[in-house]
Amino acid sequence: MNGPPPPEDPLRETVRFDDAGFTRQSELARAMGLQESWPWRDVHEFGFAFTRALYPDPWYGDYMESLWFVRVRCDDGDLMRVDIEEQVLDAAHLPPALLHHLPGLDLDVLRAGQAVARRGLRHFEGEGEWVAWRRDDAAPPPTPGPDPA
């Protein structure tokens, strides 16, 4: 049976790290007009999070989820945490561009977070964020004061 291709899943995301920066694209983000790409200069943190899932499972209730995160400076100047599904990246085989542009990235910190997550979906007391790389100048730029007239 021939016909038009099925529409793109609005929730499917594509994540890419290259020499230009970090990109997270999705049909939903495009439709909402959200920023989808950040140059490396706007990347301020990278790490791993083990956190309570936003929506409980209808059969099993609350559970924990593992996520990678990138904290980026947006067009409006605010920092935003962009979450990435755990299965998208592998700590043992991170993208070369990510390793190149985040000098000093601490893989042991990522491994520590993943070790806690391996304790299970109901290990609620293990909740936390493991920041493996932070830009030295992650603080927002100072607001200029009044002109000394």
Secondary structure by P-SEA (a helix, b strand, c coil): cccccccccccbbbbbbccccbbbbcaaaaaaccccccccccccccccccccccccccccccccccbbbbbbbccccbbbbbbbcccccccccccaaaaaacccccaaaaaaaaaaaaccccccccccccccccccccccccccccccc
